[in-house]
Amino acid sequence: MPSVRERVSSTWAGLADLPVPLRYAIACGAVLGTCGGAAGLVVGLRVHPATAWFAIIELGTPAGLLGGLLGLVVGTAVALVSRLRMR
């Protein structure tokens, strides 16, 4: 069984092989999804602790999708700017 360090290294290597827009979409989606999930946990625990897990999904999923879309737009812009500079 591979160690945690080997799995993390292979994950980063796999991300490096992806096109820039997709790489940005995955990274931004993961970051904003995590932030949305944390916000959902806080809101859920304050409103009704028994259903806090649902608030994590309810806020984390849209945040992750929005982050993925935003990352795709930013990654596409970065790729276009780098191609224009190469000319």
GUKE-160115 format. One record per residue: residue number from 0; x negated, z negated, y of N, C-alpha, C, O in turn; residue in three letters. Coordinates in steps of 0.02 Angstrom, whole numbers, plus 50000, padded with zeros to 5 digits. Last residue first. Example, Ala and Ser with C-alpha at 12.3 -4.5 7.8 and 13.67 -1.06 7.14 Angstrom:
// GUKE-160115
@marpa=1; n.east=49358; n.up=49646; n.north=49888; ca.east=49316; ca.up=49643; ca.north=49947; c.east=49355; c.up=49606; c.north=50002; o.east=49330; o.up=49598; o.north=50057; miba=Ser;
@marpa=0; n.east=49340; n.up=49610; n.north=49716; ca.east=49385; ca.up=49610; ca.north=49775; c.east=49340; c.up=49610; c.north=49835; o.east=49288; o.up=49577; o.north=49834; miba=Ala;
//
This chain:
// GUKE-160115
@marpa=86; n.east=49833; n.up=51445; n.north=51725; ca.east=49830; ca.up=51515; ca.north=51748; c.east=49786; c.up=51518; c.north=51805; o.east=49776; o.up=51572; o.north=51833; miba=Arg;
@marpa=85; n.east=49836; n.up=51311; n.north=51711; ca.east=49789; ca.up=51347; ca.north=51670; c.east=49782; c.up=51420; c.north=51693; o.east=49731; o.up=51452; o.north=51682; miba=Met;
@marpa=84; n.east=49941; n.up=51270; n.north=51791; ca.east=49873; ca.up=51255; ca.north=51814; c.east=49821; c.up=51294; c.north=51774; o.east=49768; o.up=51310; o.north=51800; miba=Arg;
@marpa=83; n.east=50049; n.up=51307; n.north=51712; ca.east=50039; ca.up=51341; ca.north=51777; c.east=49968; c.up=51329; c.north=51803; o.east=49939; o.up=51373; o.north=51833; miba=Leu;
@marpa=82; n.east=50036; n.up=51217; n.north=51606; ca.east=50029; ca.up=51289; ca.north=51594; c.east=50017; c.up=51328; c.north=51659; o.east=49978; o.up=51376; o.north=51659; miba=Arg;
@marpa=81; n.east=50060; n.up=51096; n.north=51673; ca.east=49994; ca.up=51107; ca.north=51642; c.east=49983; c.up=51181; c.north=51626; o.east=49926; o.up=51205; o.north=51631; miba=Ser;
@marpa=80; n.east=50193; n.up=51116; n.north=51712; ca.east=50141; ca.up=51108; ca.north=51763; c.east=50072; c.up=51121; c.north=51733; o.east=50030; o.up=51152; o.north=51765; miba=Val;
@marpa=79; n.east=50255; n.up=51122; n.north=51586; ca.east=50257; ca.up=51179; ca.north=51630; c.east=50202; c.up=51176; c.north=51684; o.east=50170; o.up=51226; o.north=51699; miba=Leu;
@marpa=78; n.east=50229; n.up=50992; n.north=51536; ca.east=50204; ca.up=51050; ca.north=51500; c.east=50203; c.up=51112; c.north=51545; o.east=50155; o.up=51151; o.north=51542; miba=Ala;
@marpa=77; n.east=50299; n.up=50916; n.north=51632; ca.east=50226; ca.up=50907; ca.north=51623; c.east=50196; c.up=50967; c.north=51588; o.east=50143; o.up=50991; o.north=51608; miba=Val;
@marpa=76; n.east=50430; n.up=50961; n.north=51609; ca.east=50398; ca.up=50971; ca.north=51674; c.east=50322; c.up=50964; c.north=51670; o.east=50286; o.up=51003; o.north=51700; miba=Ala;
@marpa=75; n.east=50447; n.up=50915; n.north=51478; ca.east=50451; ca.up=50986; ca.north=51492; c.east=50418; c.up=51002; c.north=51559; o.east=50382; o.up=51052; o.north=51565; miba=Thr;
@marpa=74; n.east=50438; n.up=50777; n.north=51501; ca.east=50389; ca.up=50810; ca.north=51458; c.east=50389; c.up=50885; c.north=51469; o.east=50336; o.up=50916; o.north=51467; miba=Gly;
@marpa=73; n.east=50553; n.up=50757; n.north=51579; ca.east=50487; ca.up=50743; ca.north=51608; c.east=50433; c.up=50778; c.north=51567; o.east=50387; o.up=50807; o.north=51595; miba=Val;
@marpa=72; n.east=50653; n.up=50793; n.north=51485; ca.east=50648; ca.up=50827; ca.north=51550; c.east=50579; c.up=50818; c.north=51581; o.east=50548; o.up=50867; o.north=51605; miba=Val;
@marpa=71; n.east=50626; n.up=50703; n.north=51382; ca.east=50625; ca.up=50774; ca.north=51369; c.east=50617; c.up=50814; c.north=51434; o.east=50579; o.up=50862; o.north=51437; miba=Leu;
@marpa=70; n.east=50648; n.up=50581; n.north=51447; ca.east=50581; ca.up=50598; ca.north=51423; c.east=50573; c.up=50671; c.north=51408; o.east=50520; o.up=50700; o.north=51420; miba=Gly;
@marpa=69; n.east=50786; n.up=50590; n.north=51467; ca.east=50741; ca.up=50586; ca.north=51525; c.east=50670; c.up=50605; c.north=51505; o.east=50635; o.up=50640; o.north=51541; miba=Leu;
@marpa=68; n.east=50827; n.up=50589; n.north=51333; ca.east=50843; ca.up=50646; ca.north=51377; c.east=50797; c.up=50648; c.north=51437; o.east=50772; o.up=50701; o.north=51457; miba=Leu;
@marpa=67; n.east=50779; n.up=50464; n.north=51293; ca.east=50757; ca.up=50525; ca.north=51259; c.east=50770; c.up=50586; c.north=51301; o.east=50727; o.up=50631; o.north=51305; miba=Gly;
@marpa=66; n.east=50850; n.up=50380; n.north=51380; ca.east=50777; ca.up=50382; ca.north=51382; c.east=50750; c.up=50445; c.north=51349; o.east=50702; o.up=50475; o.north=51373; miba=Gly;
@marpa=65; n.east=50980; n.up=50403; n.north=51334; ca.east=50963; ca.up=50421; ca.north=51402; c.east=50887; c.up=50426; c.north=51411; o.east=50862; o.up=50471; o.north=51444; miba=Leu;
@marpa=64; n.east=50964; n.up=50349; n.north=51205; ca.east=50982; ca.up=50420; ca.north=51214; c.east=50965; c.up=50444; c.north=51284; o.east=50938; o.up=50499; o.north=51293; miba=Leu;
@marpa=63; n.east=50934; n.up=50216; n.north=51237; ca.east=50886; ca.up=50256; ca.north=51199; c.east=50900; c.up=50331; c.north=51207; o.east=50854; o.up=50371; o.north=51214; miba=Gly;
@marpa=62; n.east=51052; n.up=50178; n.north=51302; ca.east=50989; ca.up=50175; ca.north=51338; c.east=50936; c.up=50218; c.north=51303; o.east=50897; o.up=50252; o.north=51336; miba=Ala;
@marpa=61; n.east=51146; n.up=50191; n.north=51199; ca.east=51149; ca.up=50236; ca.north=51257; c.east=51085; c.up=50236; c.north=51297; o.east=51064; o.up=50288; o.north=51324; miba=Pro;
@marpa=60; n.east=51088; n.up=50089; n.north=51110; ca.east=51096; ca.up=50159; ca.north=51090; c.east=51102; c.up=50205; c.north=51151; o.east=51066; o.up=50255; o.north=51154; miba=Thr;
@marpa=59; n.east=51090; n.up=49964; n.north=51178; ca.east=51027; ca.up=49995; ca.north=51159; c.east=51032; c.up=50069; c.north=51142; o.east=50988; o.up=50108; o.north=51158; miba=Gly;
@marpa=58; n.east=51223; n.up=49926; n.north=51196; ca.east=51182; ca.up=49941; ca.north=51255; c.east=51117; c.up=49978; c.north=51237; o.east=51093; o.up=50019; o.north=51276; miba=Leu;
@marpa=57; n.east=51272; n.up=49917; n.north=51065; ca.east=51314; ca.up=49946; ca.north=51117; c.east=51274; c.up=49964; c.north=51180; o.east=51290; o.up=50013; o.north=51213; miba=Glu;
@marpa=56; n.east=51175; n.up=49848; n.north=50995; ca.east=51187; ca.up=49918; ca.north=50978; c.east=51223; c.up=49953; c.north=51035; o.east=51208; o.up=50010; o.north=51052; miba=Ile;
@marpa=55; n.east=51189; n.up=49725; n.north=51060; ca.east=51123; ca.up=49757; ca.north=51055; c.east=51132; c.up=49831; c.north=51042; o.east=51099; o.up=49873; o.north=51074; miba=Ile;
@marpa=54; n.east=51321; n.up=49695; n.north=51039; ca.east=51301; ca.up=49711; ca.north=51107; c.east=51232; c.up=49743; c.north=51108; o.east=51217; o.up=49785; o.north=51151; miba=Ala;
@marpa=53; n.east=51318; n.up=49662; n.north=50905; ca.east=51351; ca.up=49724; ca.north=50924; c.east=51333; c.up=49744; c.north=50995; o.east=51328; o.up=49803; o.north=51010; miba=Phe;
@marpa=52; n.east=51250; n.up=49541; n.north=50907; ca.east=51219; ca.up=49598; ca.north=50873; c.east=51251; c.up=49664; c.north=50893; o.east=51217; o.up=49715; o.north=50898; miba=Trp;
@marpa=51; n.east=51341; n.up=49455; n.north=50967; ca.east=51283; ca.up=49477; ca.north=51005; c.east=51249; c.up=49537; c.north=50973; o.east=51221; o.up=49579; o.north=51008; miba=Ala;
@marpa=50; n.east=51455; n.up=49394; n.north=50920; ca.east=51453; ca.up=49467; ca.north=50919; c.east=51394; c.up=49494; c.north=50958; o.east=51396; o.up=49552; o.north=50981; miba=Thr;
@marpa=49; n.east=51435; n.up=49259; n.north=50939; ca.east=51451; ca.up=49282; ca.north=50871; c.east=51446; c.up=49358; c.north=50866; o.east=51434; o.up=49384; o.north=50811; miba=Ala;
@marpa=48; n.east=51416; n.up=49236; n.north=51077; ca.east=51359; ca.up=49237; ca.north=51031; c.east=51374; c.up=49264; c.north=50962; o.east=51329; o.up=49290; o.north=50929; miba=Pro;
@marpa=47; n.east=51474; n.up=49312; n.north=51209; ca.east=51503; ca.up=49288; ca.north=51146; c.east=51449; c.up=49292; c.north=51092; o.east=51437; o.up=49345; o.north=51065; miba=His;
@marpa=46; n.east=51394; n.up=49309; n.north=51332; ca.east=51466; ca.up=49321; ca.north=51330; c.east=51498; c.up=49291; c.north=51267; o.east=51544; o.up=49250; o.north=51272; miba=Val;
@marpa=45; n.east=51260; n.up=49279; n.north=51304; ca.east=51294; ca.up=49244; ca.north=51359; c.east=51370; c.up=49251; c.north=51354; o.east=51406; o.up=49204; o.north=51370; miba=Arg;
@marpa=44; n.east=51229; n.up=49363; n.north=51200; ca.east=51223; ca.up=49291; ca.north=51190; c.east=51258; c.up=49251; c.north=51244; o.east=51283; o.up=49196; o.north=51232; miba=Leu;
@marpa=43; n.east=51250; n.up=49488; n.north=51262; ca.east=51290; ca.up=49467; ca.north=51204; c.east=51288; c.up=49393; c.north=51193; o.east=51339; o.up=49362; o.north=51177; miba=Gly;
@marpa=42; n.east=51149; n.up=49490; n.north=51359; ca.east=51219; ca.up=49493; ca.north=51378; c.east=51264; c.up=49467; c.north=51322; o.east=51310; o.up=49428; o.north=51334; miba=Val;
@marpa=41; n.east=51035; n.up=49485; n.north=51274; ca.east=51046; ca.up=49434; ca.north=51325; c.east=51120; c.up=49432; c.north=51346; o.east=51150; o.up=49378; o.north=51349; miba=Val;
@marpa=40; n.east=51056; n.up=49601; n.north=51196; ca.east=51050; ca.up=49536; ca.north=51165; c.east=51065; c.up=49480; c.north=51215; o.east=51102; o.up=49433; o.north=51200; miba=Leu;
@marpa=39; n.east=51053; n.up=49701; n.north=51294; ca.east=51114; ca.up=49689; ca.north=51255; c.east=51113; c.up=49621; c.north=51221; o.east=51165; o.up=49588; o.north=51217; miba=Gly;
@marpa=38; n.east=50920; n.up=49692; n.north=51332; ca.east=50972; ca.up=49676; ca.north=51381; c.east=51038; c.up=49662; c.north=51345; o.east=51075; o.up=49617; o.north=51365; miba=Ala;
@marpa=37; n.east=50863; n.up=49736; n.north=51212; ca.east=50848; ca.up=49669; ca.north=51237; c.east=50901; c.up=49647; c.north=51288; o.east=50923; o.up=49589; o.north=51287; miba=Ala;
@marpa=36; n.east=50915; n.up=49866; n.north=51208; ca.east=50931; ca.up=49819; ca.north=51155; c.east=50918; c.up=49747; c.north=51177; o.east=50957; o.up=49702; o.north=51161; miba=Gly;
@marpa=35; n.east=50854; n.up=49920; n.north=51322; ca.east=50926; ca.up=49915; ca.north=51318; c.east=50949; c.up=49866; c.north=51265; o.east=50997; o.up=49829; o.north=51275; miba=Gly;
@marpa=34; n.east=50720; n.up=49915; n.north=51280; ca.east=50742; ca.up=49877; ca.north=51339; c.east=50817; c.up=49868; c.north=51339; o.east=50842; o.up=49814; o.north=51356; miba=Cys;
@marpa=33; n.east=50728; n.up=50002; n.north=51170; ca.east=50707; ca.up=49933; ca.north=51160; c.east=50729; c.up=49889; c.north=51219; o.east=50754; o.up=49834; o.north=51210; miba=Thr;
@marpa=32; n.east=50765; n.up=50120; n.north=51236; ca.east=50808; ca.up=50092; ca.north=51184; c.east=50792; c.up=50019; c.north=51171; o.east=50837; o.up=49978; o.north=51161; miba=Gly;
@marpa=31; n.east=50654; n.up=50142; n.north=51317; ca.east=50717; ca.up=50124; ca.north=51348; c.east=50767; c.up=50097; c.north=51297; o.east=50808; o.up=50054; o.north=51315; miba=Leu;
@marpa=30; n.east=50557; n.up=50166; n.north=51214; ca.east=50547; ca.up=50113; ca.north=51265; c.east=50614; c.up=50093; c.north=51295; o.east=50630; o.up=50034; o.north=51299; miba=Val;
@marpa=29; n.east=50612; n.up=50272; n.north=51140; ca.east=50595; ca.up=50209; ca.north=51107; c.east=50589; c.up=50151; c.north=51158; o.east=50613; o.up=50096; o.north=51146; miba=Ala;
@marpa=28; n.east=50625; n.up=50371; n.north=51239; ca.east=50683; ca.up=50347; ca.north=51202; c.east=50670; c.up=50280; c.north=51169; o.east=50714; o.up=50236; o.north=51170; miba=Gly;
@marpa=27; n.east=50491; n.up=50390; n.north=51274; ca.east=50538; ca.up=50362; ca.north=51323; c.east=50601; c.up=50336; c.north=51289; o.east=50628; o.up=50285; o.north=51310; miba=Cys;
@marpa=26; n.east=50441; n.up=50441; n.north=51150; ca.east=50412; ca.up=50381; ca.north=51181; c.east=50461; c.up=50349; c.north=51231; o.east=50472; o.up=50289; o.north=51229; miba=Ala;
@marpa=25; n.east=50521; n.up=50554; n.north=51127; ca.east=50518; ca.up=50500; ca.north=51077; c.east=50493; c.up=50435; c.north=51110; o.east=50521; o.up=50382; o.north=51098; miba=Ile;
@marpa=24; n.east=50494; n.up=50630; n.north=51242; ca.east=50563; ca.up=50611; ca.north=51225; c.east=50563; c.up=50552; c.north=51177; o.east=50602; o.up=50505; o.north=51185; miba=Ala;
@marpa=23; n.east=50357; n.up=50652; n.north=51235; ca.east=50383; ca.up=50613; ca.north=51290; c.east=50454; c.up=50588; c.north=51274; o.east=50471; o.up=50531; o.north=51289; miba=Tyr;
@marpa=22; n.east=50356; n.up=50733; n.north=51119; ca.east=50318; ca.up=50671; ca.north=51121; c.east=50344; c.up=50624; c.north=51176; o.east=50353; o.up=50564; o.north=51165; miba=Arg;
@marpa=21; n.east=50430; n.up=50842; n.north=51162; ca.east=50456; ca.up=50801; ca.north=51108; c.east=50421; c.up=50733; c.north=51106; o.east=50452; o.up=50682; o.north=51092; miba=Leu;
@marpa=20; n.east=50344; n.up=50897; n.north=51262; ca.east=50412; ca.up=50872; ca.north=51278; c.east=50441; c.up=50826; c.north=51225; o.east=50474; o.up=50777; o.north=51242; miba=Pro;
@marpa=19; n.east=50220; n.up=50922; n.north=51184; ca.east=50224; ca.up=50872; ca.north=51238; c.east=50295; c.up=50851; c.north=51254; o.east=50307; o.up=50791; o.north=51259; miba=Val;
@marpa=18; n.east=50235; n.up=50932; n.north=51004; ca.east=50233; ca.up=50963; ca.north=51071; c.east=50246; c.up=50909; c.north=51125; o.east=50278; o.up=50858; o.north=51112; miba=Pro;
@marpa=17; n.east=50135; n.up=50824; n.north=50896; ca.east=50199; ca.up=50851; ca.north=50920; c.east=50190; c.up=50886; c.north=50987; o.east=50143; o.up=50871; o.north=51024; miba=Leu;
@marpa=16; n.east=50017; n.up=50762; n.north=50865; ca.east=50027; ca.up=50830; ca.north=50841; c.east=50090; c.up=50863; c.north=50868; o.east=50097; o.up=50924; o.north=50863; miba=Asp;
@marpa=15; n.east=50031; n.up=50634; n.north=50910; ca.east=49985; ca.up=50677; ca.north=50946; c.east=49993; c.up=50750; c.north=50925; o.east=49977; o.up=50795; o.north=50964; miba=Ala;
@marpa=14; n.east=50114; n.up=50578; n.north=50814; ca.east=50141; ca.up=50591; ca.north=50881; c.east=50096; c.up=50639; c.north=50920; o.east=50121; o.up=50679; o.north=50959; miba=Leu;
@marpa=13; n.east=50024; n.up=50567; n.north=50709; ca.east=50082; ca.up=50610; ca.north=50702; c.east=50113; c.up=50626; c.north=50769; o.east=50136; o.up=50682; o.north=50780; miba=Gly;
@marpa=12; n.east=49937; n.up=50473; n.north=50761; ca.east=49911; ca.up=50540; ca.north=50746; c.east=49969; c.up=50589; c.north=50739; o.east=49964; o.up=50646; o.north=50760; miba=Ala;
@marpa=11; n.east=50023; n.up=50363; n.north=50767; ca.east=49996; ca.up=50390; ca.north=50829; c.east=49968; c.up=50461; c.north=50818; o.east=49976; o.up=50504; o.north=50862; miba=Trp;
@marpa=10; n.east=50043; n.up=50348; n.north=50627; ca.east=50099; ca.up=50360; ca.north=50672; c.east=50075; c.up=50391; c.north=50737; o.east=50104; o.up=50439; o.north=50761; miba=Thr;
@marpa=9; n.east=49916; n.up=50319; n.north=50581; ca.east=49948; ca.up=50381; ca.north=50559; c.east=50008; c.up=50398; c.north=50602; o.east=50023; o.up=50457; o.north=50613; miba=Ser;
@marpa=8; n.east=49896; n.up=50196; n.north=50644; ca.east=49852; ca.up=50253; ca.north=50658; c.east=49884; c.up=50319; c.north=50638; o.east=49879; o.up=50368; o.north=50674; miba=Ser;
@marpa=7; n.east=49995; n.up=50120; n.north=50583; ca.east=49998; ca.up=50131; ca.north=50656; c.east=49955; c.up=50191; c.north=50674; o.east=49975; o.up=50232; o.north=50716; miba=Val;
@marpa=6; n.east=49948; n.up=50121; n.north=50451; ca.east=50013; ca.up=50150; ca.north=50467; c.east=50020; c.up=50164; c.north=50541; o.east=50048; o.up=50216; o.north=50560; miba=Arg;
@marpa=5; n.east=49825; n.up=50056; n.north=50465; ca.east=49826; ca.up=50125; ca.north=50442; c.east=49893; c.up=50159; c.north=50458; o.east=49894; o.up=50217; o.north=50476; miba=Glu;
@marpa=4; n.east=49869; n.up=49929; n.north=50507; ca.east=49825; ca.up=49968; ca.north=50550; c.east=49825; c.up=50042; c.north=50530; o.east=49826; o.up=50086; o.north=50573; miba=Arg;
@marpa=3; n.east=49939; n.up=49885; n.north=50396; ca.east=49975; ca.up=49897; ca.north=50459; c.east=49933; c.up=49941; c.north=50505; o.east=49960; o.up=49986; o.north=50538; miba=Val;
@marpa=2; n.east=49882; n.up=49972; n.north=50248; ca.east=49885; ca.up=49915; ca.north=50294; c.east=49924; c.up=49935; c.north=50357; o.east=49938; o.up=49993; o.north=50369; miba=Ser;
@marpa=1; n.east=49968; n.up=50046; n.north=50109; ca.east=49926; ca.up=50050; ca.north=50168; c.east=49935; c.up=49989; c.north=50214; o.east=49989; o.up=49960; o.north=50217; miba=Pro;
@marpa=0; n.east=49958; n.up=50000; n.north=49941; ca.east=50000; ca.up=50000; ca.north=50000; c.east=49956; c.up=50000; c.north=50062; o.east=49910; o.up=49959; o.north=50068; miba=Met;
//
